[in-house]
Amino acid sequence: MIPDHPDALTRLRAIVHRLRAPGGCPWDREQTHETLVPHLLEEAYEVVDAIRSGDSSLLCEELGDLLLQPILHAEIAAEEGRFDLDQMAAVLSEKLIRRHPHVFGEADAATSAAVLNQWDAIKRQEKGTQKEGHLHGTGAGLPALMRAQKLQKKAARAGFDWPDTAPVFDKIQEETAELRKAMAAGDRAGIEDEIGDLFFSVVNLARKLGIESEAALAAANEKFTRRFHAVEQRLAAEGKSLEAATLAEMDAVWDAIKKEA
């Protein structure tokens, strides 16, 4: 039995410890840092979905599921005598204090941009990567859109950035023209290269407009899914399947649904 604790986090840690202990849950006992990676990613994306839904109850539940992941990782590490949750929290607390000298020290950072520049400078100094370049440590494991935006943000903090969006639109047009040229030449490798450049330019535009490209594309995916499902339902109500409908018929239904939304 897990006793009730006035501290909910203490109780949660006790539950996870019991799940991992001899005689606990077979699934939980089998997990390692590596096997938990897909679950960590899945829970993070489910939190994002909950935030977008605006449902506070769902957000609370999904954040709880996400919280389980670092607690499980800490429990695994503690079993191996490497670190525990208290050490994780202590390391994080010290890092937050060090990297916010404008709050906990005498430094001055009056804007968000100044805070970010200061954070990057302190981080590079701490990790001894001053000579590694400004783009060092940009998360090679991130989804491509997220990493592109992070690379661009870091470059911009170093002063490598256009002053406004006009040159970015020009760049998008330039990359589109180069893609067309590669397609006309039948250059498969060139097509892939130019599509990558086009994506990168569109991400740059999103960044300049203050839009997170990963979130924007995720929202577009959801919108497409809703509308496509609505097309299926509308055609089915008319006694037609997608396979039996013509492209013109599907487009007409799509346009009607788009206007209704």
C-alpha positions in Angstrom: 0.0 0.0 0.0 1.1 3.5 -0.7 0.3 5.8 2.2 -1.2 9.2 1.7 1.2 12.1 2.0 0.4 15.7 2.4 2.9 16.3 -0.3 1.5 15.0 -3.6 4.9 14.9 -5.2 6.3 12.8 -2.4 3.4 10.3 -2.8 4.0 10.2 -6.6 7.6 9.4 -6.1 6.6 6.6 -3.6 4.2 5.2 -6.2 6.9 5.1 -9.0 9.4 3.6 -6.6 6.9 0.8 -5.8 6.2 0.2 -9.5 9.9 -0.3 -10.1 10.6 -2.3 -7.0 10.7 -6.2 -6.9 7.1 -7.4 -7.1 6.0 -4.2 -8.8 4.7 -3.7 -12.3 6.5 -5.9 -14.9 6.2 -3.2 -17.6 7.6 -0.5 -15.4 10.4 -2.7 -14.1 11.5 -3.4 -17.7 11.9 0.2 -18.8 15.2 1.9 -19.4 16.2 5.4 -20.3 16.3 4.3 -24.0 12.9 2.5 -24.0 11.2 5.5 -22.5 12.3 7.9 -25.2 9.2 7.3 -27.5 7.0 7.7 -24.5 8.6 11.0 -23.5 8.1 12.4 -27.0 4.5 11.1 -27.2 3.6 12.7 -23.8 5.2 16.0 -24.8 3.1 16.1 -28.0 0.0 15.2 -26.1 0.6 18.2 -23.8 0.9 20.4 -26.9 -2.5 19.0 -28.1 -4.1 19.7 -24.7 -2.8 23.3 -24.7 -4.3 23.9 -28.1 -7.6 22.4 -27.0 -8.0 25.0 -24.3 -9.2 22.2 -21.9 -7.7 22.9 -18.5 -8.7 19.5 -17.1 -7.1 17.7 -20.1 -4.0 19.9 -19.8 -3.6 19.0 -16.1 -3.9 15.3 -16.9 -1.4 15.4 -19.8 1.1 17.5 -17.8 0.9 14.9 -15.1 1.6 12.1 -17.7 4.6 14.2 -18.9 5.8 14.7 -15.3 5.9 10.9 -14.8 8.7 10.6 -17.4 11.4 12.5 -15.5 10.4 10.8 -12.3 10.8 7.4 -13.9 14.2 8.4 -15.4 15.3 9.7 -11.9 14.1 6.4 -10.3 16.1 4.4 -12.9 19.2 6.5 -12.3 18.8 6.2 -8.5 18.7 2.4 -8.8 22.0 2.6 -10.6 23.5 4.9 -8.0 24.0 7.8 -10.5 21.5 10.5 -9.4 18.0 11.0 -8.1 15.2 13.5 -8.4 16.5 15.7 -5.6 19.8 16.0 -7.4 18.0 16.8 -10.7 16.1 19.6 -9.0 19.2 20.9 -7.3 21.1 21.1 -10.6 18.2 22.8 -12.3 17.8 25.3 -9.4 21.5 26.3 -9.5 21.4 26.6 -13.3 18.3 28.9 -13.2 20.1 31.1 -10.6 23.3 31.3 -12.6 21.6 32.0 -15.9 19.3 34.7 -14.5 21.9 37.1 -13.0 19.6 40.0 -13.9 17.2 38.6 -11.3 19.5 36.9 -8.7 22.6 39.1 -9.3 23.7 42.5 -10.4 23.4 42.1 -14.2 21.0 44.1 -16.4 18.7 42.6 -19.0 15.6 44.7 -19.6 14.2 42.9 -22.6 13.5 39.3 -23.6 16.1 39.6 -26.4 18.7 40.7 -23.8 17.8 37.8 -21.5 18.2 35.3 -24.4 21.6 36.7 -25.4 22.8 36.6 -21.8 21.5 33.0 -21.4 23.4 31.9 -24.5 26.6 33.6 -23.4 26.5 32.1 -20.0 25.6 28.7 -21.4 28.5 28.7 -23.8 30.9 29.8 -21.0 29.7 27.1 -18.7 30.0 24.4 -21.2 33.4 25.7 -22.5 32.0 26.0 -26.0 33.0 29.6 -26.7 35.3 28.4 -29.5 32.7 26.0 -30.9 30.7 28.7 -32.7 27.3 30.2 -32.0 25.3 27.3 -33.5 26.9 24.7 -31.3 24.4 22.6 -29.4 21.3 23.3 -31.4 19.6 20.0 -30.7 20.5 17.6 -33.5 17.7 15.3 -32.2 14.9 17.9 -32.7 12.3 17.7 -35.4 13.7 19.4 -38.6 11.4 22.4 -38.5 12.1 23.1 -34.8 15.8 22.8 -35.3 15.7 25.1 -38.4 14.0 27.8 -36.3 16.4 27.3 -33.4 19.4 27.6 -35.8 18.0 30.8 -37.2 17.3 32.3 -33.8 20.8 31.6 -32.7 22.2 33.1 -35.9 20.0 36.1 -35.5 21.3 36.7 -31.9 24.7 36.9 -33.4 23.6 39.6 -35.8 23.1 37.4 -38.9 19.6 38.3 -39.8 17.6 40.4 -42.2 16.0 43.6 -40.8 12.5 42.7 -41.9 10.4 40.2 -43.8 10.8 41.8 -47.3 14.1 40.0 -48.1 12.7 36.8 -46.8 9.9 36.9 -49.3 12.5 37.5 -52.0 14.5 34.5 -50.8 11.4 32.3 -50.9 10.8 33.4 -54.5 14.4 32.8 -55.3 14.3 29.3 -53.9 11.1 28.5 -55.7 12.7 29.5 -59.0 15.7 27.3 -58.3 13.4 24.4 -57.4 11.6 24.8 -60.7 14.9 24.9 -62.5 16.0 21.7 -60.8 12.7 20.0 -61.7 13.0 21.1 -65.4 16.5 19.6 -65.5 15.2 16.3 -63.9 17.9 16.7 -61.2 16.6 14.5 -58.4 19.3 15.4 -55.9 19.0 19.1 -56.9 15.2 18.9 -56.3 15.7 17.6 -52.8 18.3 20.2 -52.0 16.1 23.1 -53.3 13.0 21.8 -51.4 15.1 21.8 -48.3 16.2 25.4 -49.0 12.6 26.4 -49.6 11.5 24.9 -46.3 14.3 26.6 -44.5 13.3 30.0 -46.0 9.6 29.5 -45.1 10.7 28.7 -41.5 12.8 31.9 -41.5 9.6 33.8 -42.5 7.7 32.2 -39.7 10.4 33.2 -37.2 10.4 36.8 -38.5 6.7 36.9 -37.9 6.9 35.4 -34.4 5.3 32.1 -35.4 6.6 28.7 -34.3 6.9 26.8 -37.6 6.4 23.4 -35.9 3.2 24.5 -34.3 1.9 26.2 -37.5 2.5 23.0 -39.5 0.9 20.9 -36.8 -2.2 23.1 -36.9 -2.3 22.9 -40.7 -2.1 19.1 -40.4 -5.1 19.0 -38.1 -7.0 21.4 -40.3 -6.4 19.3 -43.3 -7.4 16.2 -41.4 -10.7 17.8 -40.3 -11.6 19.1 -43.8 -10.6 15.8 -45.5 -12.8 13.8 -43.1 -15.6 16.3 -43.7 -15.3 15.8 -47.5 -15.5 12.0 -46.9 -18.7 12.5 -44.8 -20.3 14.9 -47.3 -19.7 12.6 -50.2 -20.9 9.6 -48.3 -24.1 11.5 -47.5 -24.6 11.9 -51.3 -24.0 8.2 -51.8 -20.5 8.6 -53.2 -17.1 7.3 -52.1 -13.8 9.2 -52.5 -12.7 6.6 -55.0 -15.9 7.0 -57.1 -15.8 10.9 -57.0 -13.9 12.9 -59.5 -11.2 15.4 -58.4 -13.5 18.2 -59.5 -16.3 16.9 -57.2 -13.9 16.6 -54.3 -12.6 20.1 -54.9 -16.1 21.5 -55.0 -17.0 19.9 -51.7 -13.6 21.0 -50.2 -14.2 24.6 -51.2 -17.7 24.5 -49.7 -16.4 23.1 -46.4 -13.6 25.7 -46.3 -16.1 28.5 -46.7 -18.3 27.1 -44.0 -15.4 27.1 -41.6 
